[in-house]
Amino acid sequence: MPRSLSPAVLLVDGYNIIGAWHCLKKTRDTAGLEAARWELVEAMTSYSAFQGYETQIVFDAHYQNTSSNREVITQLLSVYYTDFGQTADSYIEKTCASLRPQFTQARISRVIVATSDRAQQLTVQGYGAEWLSALQLCGEVQTTVCRVKQRSQARTQSKSRFLASSIDPQARQKLAQLRMGL
């Protein structure tokens, strides 16, 4: 269902986050950069869905002679690989600049940039974007995972230890009729 107003657009500096999160650094060092990228994508998929953020994870391609590429992961999450010679920082800054009119016209409520790069923080704040450090994002993602688990457990826990308590009343009535031979 399309939304008329997105609560927020979240731009994530992918390699900056991988370098800052302990678990992603460990994955990068043991299983490789590709595995760390996809671990970040998986974490952000759940986070974006829970928060309702339109999220874009941006990875530098300035070390590879390739053109830009965008992969749509879910309706709310996409991964963007920059053009050859372009940094994630410059892409994020240009995106913040292009989103500013939508932000001021209230088509989007917030623009958030997740990075621990101090220069980038100051630049994006100049465009009216909010800044979230890599460690703050990590904490928010972990909190979201806990909330999702709690909601899931609350739905699956029955009110009693008996099986009959966890089935709907209509099925319970049919079982009673079977038991009585009706």
N, CA, C and O of each residue as an XYZ file, in Angstrom:
728
protein
N       0.841     -1.169      0.000
C       0.000      0.000      0.000
C       0.885      1.230      0.000
O       1.646      1.420      0.949
N       0.823      2.086     -1.030
C       1.675      3.251     -1.080
C       1.299      4.263     -0.008
O       0.133      4.411      0.357
N       2.301      4.942      0.474
C       2.086      5.929      1.517
C       2.171      7.318      0.921
O       2.971      7.558      0.016
N       1.356      8.236      1.417
C       1.420      9.603      0.931
C       2.561     10.355      1.612
O       3.130     11.283      1.037
N       2.890      9.956      2.827
C       3.970     10.588      3.558
C       4.836      9.501      4.179
O       4.369      8.733      5.020
N       6.075      9.439      3.769
C       6.995      8.475      4.353
C       7.465      9.033      5.686
O       7.815     10.211      5.770
N       7.481      8.208      6.734
C       7.939      8.727      8.014
C       9.393      9.182      7.970
O       9.763     10.155      8.627
N      10.210      8.484      7.202
C      11.616      8.872      7.146
C      12.315      8.174      5.995
O      11.913      7.102      5.542
N      13.370      8.819      5.543
C      14.292      8.215      4.589
C      15.600      8.035      5.356
O      16.127      8.989      5.929
N      16.114      6.821      5.363
C      17.353      6.500      6.062
C      18.424      6.154      5.042
O      18.263      5.222      4.254
N      19.517      6.907      5.060
C      20.661      6.652      4.187
C      21.790      6.110      5.054
O      22.203      6.748      6.022
N      22.286      4.927      4.698
C      23.292      4.236      5.510
C      24.603      4.155      4.728
O      24.642      3.627      3.617
N      25.667      4.681      5.318
C      27.005      4.588      4.730
C      27.535      3.182      5.036
O      28.092      2.935      6.105
N      27.350      2.276      4.084
C      27.566      0.853      4.294
C      28.922      0.457      4.846
O      28.996     -0.222      5.870
N      29.998      0.869      4.187
C      31.316      0.440      4.639
C      31.688      1.098      5.967
O      32.420      0.511      6.764
N      31.191      2.307      6.210
C      31.435      2.969      7.481
C      30.792      2.169      8.613
O      31.387      1.999      9.677
N      29.582      1.683      8.379
C      28.877      0.897      9.393
C      29.584     -0.443      9.602
O      29.756     -0.884     10.738
N      29.993     -1.089      8.510
C      30.707     -2.369      8.629
C      31.975     -2.193      9.456
O      32.311     -3.052     10.271
N      32.673     -1.092      9.249
C      33.903     -0.831      9.995
C      33.677     -0.469     11.452
O      34.600     -0.550     12.262
N      32.448     -0.069     11.795
C      32.170      0.380     13.156
C      31.498     -0.680     14.023
O      31.693     -0.698     15.239
N      30.706     -1.567     13.411
C      30.002     -2.589     14.195
C      30.928     -3.772     14.411
O      31.464     -4.329     13.453
N      31.117     -4.157     15.661
C      32.024     -5.258     15.999
C      31.645     -6.547     15.267
O      32.507     -7.227     14.712
N      30.356     -6.878     15.270
C      29.930     -8.138     14.650
C      30.194     -8.137     13.143
O      30.555     -9.170     12.580
N      30.018     -6.988     12.488
C      30.252     -6.917     11.046
C      31.744     -6.918     10.716
O      32.159     -7.483      9.704
N      32.544     -6.289     11.567
C      33.998     -6.333     11.372
C      34.495     -7.766     11.475
O      35.340     -8.206     10.694
N      33.953     -8.486     12.455
C      34.352     -9.884     12.644
C      33.971    -10.717     11.414
O      34.767    -11.522     10.931
N      32.754    -10.516     10.918
C      32.316    -11.231      9.707
C      33.201    -10.875      8.525
O      33.607    -11.753      7.764
N      33.506     -9.578      8.367
C      34.364     -9.128      7.269
C      35.737     -9.790      7.342
O      36.280    -10.225      6.327
N      36.288     -9.861      8.540
C      37.627    -10.407      8.707
C      37.680    -11.926      8.573
O      38.709    -12.474      8.177
N      36.586    -12.609      8.898
C      36.592    -14.072      8.819
C      35.971    -14.606      7.528
O      36.501    -15.544      6.933
N      34.861    -14.023      7.092
C      34.140    -14.566      5.930
C      34.234    -13.676      4.684
O      33.843    -14.095      3.595
N      34.740    -12.474      4.839
C      34.906    -11.596      3.690
C      33.916    -10.443      3.667
O      32.916    -10.432      4.386
N      34.228     -9.480      2.821
C      33.440     -8.261      2.725
C      32.024     -8.516      2.223
O      31.073     -7.895      2.699
N      31.882     -9.418      1.273
C      30.549     -9.732      0.734
C      29.630    -10.259      1.832
O      28.465     -9.868      1.899
N      30.135    -11.133      2.687
C      29.336    -11.680      3.789
C      28.944    -10.579      4.776
O      27.818    -10.564      5.274
N      29.865     -9.665      5.057
C      29.560     -8.554      5.962
C      28.509     -7.627      5.357
O      27.628     -7.133      6.062
N      28.607     -7.393      4.041
C      27.591     -6.552      3.378
C      26.212     -7.167      3.534
O      25.256     -6.471      3.874
N      26.101     -8.471      3.289
C      24.781     -9.102      3.348
C      24.275     -9.263      4.772
O      23.066     -9.307      4.996
N      25.174     -9.350      5.729
C      24.745     -9.366      7.131
C      24.142     -7.999      7.497
O      23.138     -7.925      8.204
N      24.769     -6.925      7.007
C      24.225     -5.582      7.212
C      22.871     -5.433      6.522
O      21.938     -4.870      7.096
N      22.762     -5.932      5.303
C      21.495     -5.853      4.563
C      20.394     -6.588      5.327
O      19.280     -6.078      5.438
N      20.686     -7.767      5.849
C      19.690     -8.532      6.607
C      19.236     -7.771      7.853
O      18.045     -7.718      8.160
N      20.197     -7.187      8.563
C      19.853     -6.430      9.776
C      18.995     -5.218      9.428
O      18.032     -4.912     10.130
N      19.345     -4.534      8.348
C      18.610     -3.328      7.968
C      17.246     -3.653      7.359
O      16.338     -2.824      7.400
N      17.097     -4.844      6.800
C      15.794     -5.252      6.255
C      14.766     -5.305      7.374
O      13.679     -4.742      7.245
N      15.093     -5.964      8.448
C      14.179     -6.059      9.590
C      13.941     -4.690     10.224
O      12.808     -4.327     10.540
N      15.007     -3.951     10.402
C      14.910     -2.630     11.037
C      14.026     -1.695     10.216
O      13.158     -1.015     10.763
N      14.249     -1.665      8.909
C      13.468     -0.784      8.029
C      11.998     -1.158      8.031
O      11.127     -0.288      8.055
N      11.724     -2.455      8.006
C      10.331     -2.911      8.015
C       9.652     -2.528      9.323
O       8.507     -2.076      9.321
N      10.348     -2.707     10.431
C       9.762     -2.400     11.733
C       9.526     -0.899     11.892
O       8.483     -0.481     12.394
N      10.498     -0.087     11.463
C      10.398      1.363     11.619
C       9.557      2.014     10.518
O       9.031      3.113     10.698
N       9.435      1.332      9.382
C       8.724      1.917      8.248
C       9.574      2.921      7.481
O       9.041      3.759      6.754
N      10.886      2.844      7.637
C      11.801      3.762      6.957
C      12.078      3.290      5.533
O      12.220      2.092      5.284
N      12.151      4.233      4.608
C      12.666      3.933      3.275
C      14.182      4.010      3.406
O      14.749      5.092      3.557
N      14.826      2.858      3.348
C      16.252      2.780      3.645
C      17.059      2.487      2.394
O      16.682      1.664      1.560
N      18.181      3.184      2.288
C      19.112      2.943      1.196
C      20.501      2.758      1.802
O      21.045      3.666      2.431
N      21.066      1.568      1.602
C      22.439      1.308      2.052
C      23.344      1.635      0.872
O      23.140      1.134     -0.234
N      24.336      2.471      1.111
C      25.206      2.938      0.032
C      26.615      2.400      0.242
O      27.209      2.560      1.308
N      27.140      1.750     -0.812
C      28.499      1.226     -0.784
C      29.331      1.922     -1.856
O      28.865      2.150     -2.973
N      30.570      2.254     -1.497
C      31.516      2.843     -2.457
C      31.864      1.836     -3.538
O      31.969      0.637     -3.278
N      32.040      2.331     -4.740
C      32.581      1.495     -5.814
C      33.793      2.188     -6.428
O      34.228      1.837     -7.526
N      34.332      3.167     -5.718
C      35.409      3.956     -6.306
C      36.711      3.184     -6.485
O      37.641      3.697     -7.107
N      36.800      1.979     -5.961
C      37.988      1.159     -6.186
C      37.804      0.189     -7.352
O      38.756     -0.476     -7.761
N      36.588      0.105     -7.887
C      36.306     -0.802     -8.986
C      35.818     -0.004    -10.184
O      35.107      0.989    -10.029
N      36.193     -0.434    -11.361
C      35.803      0.260    -12.582
C      34.439     -0.248    -13.049
O      34.329     -0.947    -14.056
N      33.400      0.120    -12.289
C      32.041     -0.311    -12.608
C      31.105      0.888    -12.569
O      31.410      1.918    -11.967
N      29.966      0.732    -13.222
C      28.966      1.794    -13.151
C      28.065      1.544    -11.946
O      28.076      0.464    -11.355
N      27.297      2.549    -11.600
C      26.433      2.433    -10.433
C      25.399      1.332    -10.622
O      25.034      0.978    -11.744
N      24.942      0.807     -9.507
C      23.987     -0.295     -9.536
C      23.093     -0.175     -8.308
O      23.567      0.104     -7.206
N      21.800     -0.388     -8.510
C      20.844     -0.350     -7.400
C      20.118     -1.681     -7.349
O      19.556     -2.131     -8.348
N      20.132     -2.305     -6.184
C      19.416     -3.561     -5.966
C      18.261     -3.291     -5.013
O      18.470     -2.794     -3.906
N      17.054     -3.613     -5.434
C      15.893     -3.472     -4.564
C      15.753     -4.766     -3.780
O      15.559     -5.833     -4.362
N      15.850     -4.670     -2.469
C      15.779     -5.837     -1.600
C      14.335     -6.063     -1.156
O      13.813     -7.172     -1.270
N      13.700     -5.022     -0.656
C      12.287     -5.044     -0.279
C      11.680     -3.722     -0.733
O      12.362     -2.880     -1.318
N      10.397     -3.553     -0.458
C       9.742     -2.300     -0.818
C      10.377     -1.120     -0.082
O      10.381     -0.002     -0.597
N      10.905     -1.356      1.096
C      11.480     -0.282      1.901
C      13.010     -0.245      1.906
O      13.595      0.697      2.439
N      13.665     -1.247      1.326
C      15.132     -1.302      1.407
C      15.748     -1.537      0.041
O      15.342     -2.428     -0.705
N      16.741     -0.712     -0.266
C      17.521     -0.935     -1.480
C      19.000     -0.736     -1.148
O      19.361     -0.062     -0.182
N      19.836     -1.344     -1.978
C      21.282     -1.233     -1.823
C      21.803     -0.532     -3.070
O      21.454     -0.902     -4.190
N      22.639      0.480     -2.870
C      23.166      1.256     -3.982
C      24.684      1.175     -3.981
O      25.336      1.443     -2.972
N      25.237      0.800     -5.134
C      26.688      0.795     -5.328
C      27.014      1.990     -6.217
O      26.461      2.120     -7.309
N      27.907      2.859     -5.758
C      28.188      4.106     -6.471
C      28.950      3.852     -7.771
O      29.457      2.758     -8.017
N      29.012      4.889     -8.583
C      29.802      4.871     -9.818
C      31.287      4.807     -9.480
O      31.706      5.122     -8.366
N      32.072      4.388    -10.475
C      33.525      4.410    -10.346
C      33.972      5.841    -10.033
O      33.575      6.780    -10.722
N      34.790      6.006     -9.003
C      35.295      7.319     -8.634
C      34.386      8.091     -7.693
O      34.782      9.144     -7.194
N      33.183      7.603     -7.437
C      32.261      8.301     -6.541
C      32.281      7.623     -5.175
O      32.254      6.395     -5.083
N      32.327      8.419     -4.128
C      32.296      7.860     -2.780
C      30.859      7.773     -2.279
O      29.961      8.434     -2.800
N      30.667      6.964     -1.282
C      29.347      6.882     -0.641
C      29.001      8.239     -0.026
O      27.844      8.661     -0.042
N      30.011      8.913      0.511
C      29.780     10.233      1.111
C      29.187     11.212      0.102
O      28.203     11.892      0.394
N      29.791     11.283     -1.089
C      29.287     12.241     -2.084
C      27.890     11.846     -2.563
O      27.055     12.716     -2.807
N      27.630     10.555     -2.697
C      26.292     10.103     -3.105
C      25.258     10.483     -2.040
O      24.181     10.983     -2.366
N      25.588     10.245     -0.780
C      24.670     10.564      0.319
C      24.426     12.069      0.386
O      23.291     12.503      0.587
N      25.472     12.862      0.221
C      25.312     14.314      0.250
C      24.409     14.801     -0.886
O      23.546     15.651     -0.670
N      24.605     14.266     -2.091
C      23.754     14.647     -3.225
C      22.309     14.221     -2.987
O      21.379     14.950     -3.333
N      22.121     13.044     -2.400
C      20.767     12.568     -2.115
C      20.091     13.455     -1.080
O      18.910     13.775     -1.216
N      20.825     13.853     -0.049
C      20.267     14.770      0.959
C      19.858     16.091      0.311
O      18.799     16.643      0.611
N      20.712     16.587     -0.580
C      20.387     17.841     -1.270
C      19.139     17.681     -2.130
O      18.303     18.583     -2.178
N      19.005     16.549     -2.805
C      17.838     16.344     -3.677
C      16.563     16.079     -2.869
O      15.464     16.354     -3.352
N      16.690     15.556     -1.665
C      15.521     15.296     -0.821
C      15.063     16.523     -0.044
O      13.947     16.552      0.475
N      15.910     17.523      0.038
C      15.579     18.705      0.837
C      14.252     19.353      0.431
O      13.467     19.701      1.313
N      13.966     19.530     -0.870
C      12.665     20.123     -1.231
C      11.479     19.262     -0.774
O      10.461     19.797     -0.337
N      11.606     17.940     -0.873
C      10.528     17.049     -0.419
C      10.352     17.155      1.094
O       9.234     17.086      1.604
N      11.449     17.321      1.791
C      11.420     17.450      3.243
C      10.739     18.760      3.632
O       9.888     18.777      4.521
N      11.106     19.849      2.974
C      10.527     21.147      3.313
C       9.067     21.246      2.893
O       8.307     22.005      3.495
N       8.657     20.490      1.869
C       7.253     20.484      1.435
C       6.445     19.419      2.165
O       5.287     19.184      1.820
N       7.028     18.777      3.158
C       6.376     17.784      4.025
C       5.931     16.517      3.288
O       4.992     15.853      3.727
N       6.590     16.169      2.173
C       6.317     14.874      1.533
C       7.023     13.740      2.249
O       6.581     12.592      2.213
N       8.120     14.077      2.897
C       8.800     13.141      3.791
C       9.011     13.859      5.117
O       9.250     15.066      5.149
N       8.923     13.119      6.192
C       8.993     13.775      7.496
C      10.423     13.934      8.016
O      10.719     14.878      8.749
N      11.310     13.009      7.633
C      12.679     13.046      8.139
C      13.635     12.459      7.120
O      13.280     11.576      6.340
N      14.848     12.966      7.146
C      15.957     12.350      6.428
C      17.012     12.071      7.490
O      17.431     12.969      8.220
N      17.435     10.811      7.564
C      18.407     10.395      8.580
C      19.607      9.785      7.857
O      19.444      8.980      6.940
N      20.792     10.168      8.269
C      22.010      9.604      7.699
C      22.762      8.877      8.800
O      23.069      9.454      9.843
N      23.059      7.597      8.558
C      23.794      6.784      9.527
C      25.239      6.654      9.075
O      25.532      5.997      8.076
N      26.132      7.281      9.815
C      27.570      7.223      9.556
C      28.301      7.743     10.783
O      27.733      8.488     11.581
N      29.545      7.355     10.933
C      30.359      7.914     12.011
C      31.391      8.893     11.469
O      32.283      9.330     12.197
N      31.271      9.230     10.210
C      32.162     10.189      9.559
C      31.764     11.601      9.999
O      30.684     12.078      9.652
N      32.625     12.261     10.753
C      32.323     13.585     11.321
C      32.085     14.639     10.240
O      31.157     15.439     10.359
N      32.893     14.652      9.203
C      32.710     15.638      8.134
C      31.365     15.428      7.445
O      30.664     16.392      7.137
N      31.013     14.186      7.207
C      29.729     13.876      6.588
C      28.581     14.303      7.500
O      27.577     14.839      7.031
N      28.730     14.067      8.781
C      27.701     14.460      9.754
C      27.393     15.948      9.616
O      26.227     16.331      9.519
N      28.413     16.779      9.606
C      28.208     18.216      9.524
C      27.586     18.622      8.192
O      26.733     19.508      8.146
N      28.012     17.978      7.116
C      27.489     18.305      5.789
C      26.011     17.973      5.675
O      25.224     18.805      5.223
N      25.623     16.771      6.078
C      24.218     16.371      5.930
C      23.311     17.152      6.870
O      22.156     17.415      6.536
N      23.815     17.523      8.033
C      23.019     18.350      8.926
C      22.769     19.731      8.305
O      21.747     20.364      8.566
N      23.714     20.179      7.486
C      23.527     21.434      6.758
C      22.379     21.364      5.762
O      21.782     22.387      5.426
N      22.069     20.171      5.293
C      20.927     19.954      4.389
C      19.626     19.691      5.148
O      18.580     19.476      4.536
N      19.694     19.709      6.468
C      18.496     19.474      7.272
C      18.285     18.033      7.667
O      17.258     17.695      8.255
N      19.243     17.175      7.352
C      19.126     15.756      7.709
C      19.553     15.544      9.156
O      20.336     16.315      9.711
N      19.026     14.495      9.743
C      19.446     14.091     11.077
C      20.641     13.158     10.927
O      20.815     12.514      9.893
N      21.452     13.096     11.964
C      22.625     12.228     11.948
C      22.477     11.164     13.014
O      22.020     11.430     14.126
N      22.870      9.964     12.659
C      22.849      8.822     13.568
C      24.217      8.153     13.465
O      24.625      7.741     12.378
N      24.924      8.042     14.582
C      26.243      7.398     14.531
C      26.076      5.905     14.275
O      24.995      5.347     14.463
N      27.144      5.278     13.849
C      27.114      3.837     13.585
C      26.736      3.060     14.832
O      25.971      2.099     14.758
N      27.263      3.465     15.972
C      26.964      2.759     17.215
C      25.525      3.002     17.667
O      24.894      2.108     18.231
N      24.998      4.213     17.422
C      23.590      4.474     17.739
C      22.689      3.602     16.872
O      21.706      3.041     17.356
N      23.026      3.490     15.593
C      22.244      2.650     14.696
C      22.297      1.196     15.158
O      21.279      0.503     15.145
N      23.452      0.743     15.558
C      23.609     -0.631     16.056
C      22.684     -0.865     17.252
O      21.991     -1.880     17.323
N      22.681      0.080     18.183
C      21.812     -0.037     19.346
C      20.341     -0.048     18.969
O      19.564     -0.822     19.528
N      19.952      0.800     18.029
C      18.558      0.839     17.586
C      18.157     -0.459     16.890
O      17.049     -0.957     17.087
N      19.057     -1.003     16.077
C      18.773     -2.266     15.391
C      18.601     -3.389     16.412
O      17.677     -4.195     16.302
N      19.487     -3.444     17.402
C      19.384     -4.482     18.439
C      18.094     -4.329     19.241
O      17.446     -5.328     19.553
N      17.715     -3.114     19.577
C      16.465     -2.865     20.301
C      15.275     -3.311     19.473
O      14.331     -3.897     20.003
N      15.316     -3.039     18.185
C      14.227     -3.433     17.290
C      14.108     -4.949     17.224
O      12.999     -5.483     17.249
N      15.232     -5.647     17.141
C      15.222     -7.111     17.111
C      14.555     -7.649     18.380
O      13.755     -8.583     18.315
N      14.884     -7.063     19.527
C      14.276     -7.495     20.787
C      12.769     -7.232     20.787
O      11.994     -8.074     21.242
N      12.353     -6.077     20.282
C      10.921     -5.756     20.225
C      10.162     -6.724     19.326
O       9.061     -7.162     19.660
N      10.757     -7.053     18.187
C      10.114     -7.990     17.264
C       9.959     -9.348     17.931
O       8.907     -9.977     17.819
N      11.001     -9.806     18.626
C      10.935    -11.089     19.321
C       9.859    -11.067     20.407
O       9.114    -12.034     20.565
N       9.779     -9.970     21.148
C       8.772     -9.863     22.200
C       7.368     -9.905     21.620
O       6.495    -10.578     22.167
N       7.140     -9.203     20.529
C       5.824     -9.217     19.894
C       5.480    -10.609     19.383
O       4.350    -11.078     19.522
N       6.461    -11.251     18.799
C       6.244    -12.594     18.277
C       5.932    -13.573     19.398
O       5.024    -14.394     19.269
N       6.671    -13.494     20.489
C       6.431    -14.383     21.628
C       5.072    -14.111     22.253
O       4.391    -15.050     22.666
N       4.666    -12.861     22.332
C       3.373    -12.522     22.929
C       2.228    -13.113     22.105
O       1.210    -13.525     22.661
N       2.392    -13.153     20.801
C       1.361    -13.723     19.930
C       1.290    -15.238     20.041
O       0.209    -15.821     19.966
N       2.429    -15.866     20.218
C       2.465    -17.330     20.199
C       2.205    -17.954     21.565
O       1.863    -19.134     21.640
N       2.357    -17.198     22.638
C       2.128    -17.765     23.965
C       0.629    -17.917     24.194
O      -0.145    -16.986     23.973
N       0.239    -19.092     24.635
C      -1.173    -19.314     24.941
C      -1.460    -18.860     26.363
O      -0.545    -18.679     27.166
N      -2.725    -18.681     26.660
C      -3.132    -18.205     27.974
C      -3.088    -19.319     29.010
O      -3.145    -19.049     30.210
N      -2.989    -20.531     28.576
C      -3.000    -21.664     29.493
C      -2.046    -22.724     28.962
O      -1.569    -22.643     27.830
N      -1.783    -23.694     29.781
C      -0.879    -24.753     29.337
C      -1.608    -25.836     28.557
O      -0.970    -26.750     28.033
N      -2.941    -25.753     28.469
C      -3.724    -26.762     27.773
C      -3.887    -26.416     26.298
O      -4.060    -25.251     25.942
N      -3.832    -27.426     25.454
C      -3.975    -27.247     24.014
C      -5.320    -26.625     23.657
O      -5.396    -25.792     22.755
N      -6.354    -27.014     24.340
C      -7.699    -26.509     24.041
C      -7.780    -24.991     24.196
O      -8.613    -24.353     23.551
N      -6.946    -24.412     25.026
C      -6.968    -22.965     25.241
C      -6.409    -22.203     24.047
O      -6.702    -21.021     23.865
N      -5.619    -22.866     23.249
C      -4.963    -22.161     22.150
C      -5.703    -22.310     20.821
O      -5.241    -21.782     19.809
N      -6.837    -23.012     20.794
C      -7.599    -23.135     19.549
C      -8.851    -22.264     19.634
O      -9.304    -21.904     20.720
N      -9.391    -21.939     18.477
C     -10.545    -21.041     18.463
C     -11.790    -21.735     19.031
O     -11.864    -22.963     19.045
N     -12.760    -20.950     19.495
C     -13.951    -21.509     20.148
C     -14.756    -22.458     19.258
O     -15.317    -23.438     19.748
N     -14.814    -22.180     17.984
C     -15.573    -23.033     17.060
C     -14.949    -24.428     16.974
O     -15.664    -25.430     17.006
N     -13.647    -24.494     16.867
C     -12.964    -25.785     16.819
C     -13.117    -26.509     18.147
O     -13.286    -27.728     18.172
N     -13.058    -25.765     19.262
C     -13.245    -26.360     20.580
C     -14.639    -26.993     20.697
O     -14.794    -28.074     21.266
N     -15.647    -26.305     20.151
C     -17.020    -26.826     20.186
C     -17.134    -28.116     19.367
O     -17.783    -29.068     19.801
N     -16.511    -28.154     18.193
C     -16.553    -29.362     17.357
C     -15.854    -30.527     18.041
O     -16.324    -31.662     17.962
N     -14.749    -30.262     18.704
C     -14.053    -31.308     19.439
C     -14.922    -31.845     20.585
O     -14.937    -33.051     20.832
N     -15.636    -30.973     21.278
C     -16.531    -31.407     22.365
C     -17.634    -32.280     21.818
O     -17.999    -33.279     22.439
N     -18.177    -31.920     20.658
C     -19.232    -32.731     20.039
C     -18.701    -34.110     19.653
O     -19.385    -35.115     19.849
N     -17.504    -34.162     19.114
C     -16.885    -35.447     18.770
C     -16.683    -36.302     20.011
O     -16.919    -37.510     19.990
N     -16.244    -35.666     21.093
C     -15.997    -36.379     22.332
C     -17.297    -37.003     22.882
O     -17.277    -38.099     23.443
N     -18.410    -36.297     22.715
C     -19.697    -36.769     23.224
C     -20.416    -37.679     22.229
O     -21.503    -38.179     22.515
N     -19.810    -37.891     21.068
C     -20.396    -38.785     20.084
C     -21.545    -38.169     19.310
O     -22.401    -38.896     18.806
N     -21.586    -36.862     19.202
C     -22.662    -36.179     18.479
C     -22.309    -35.927     17.030
O     -23.112    -35.360     16.289
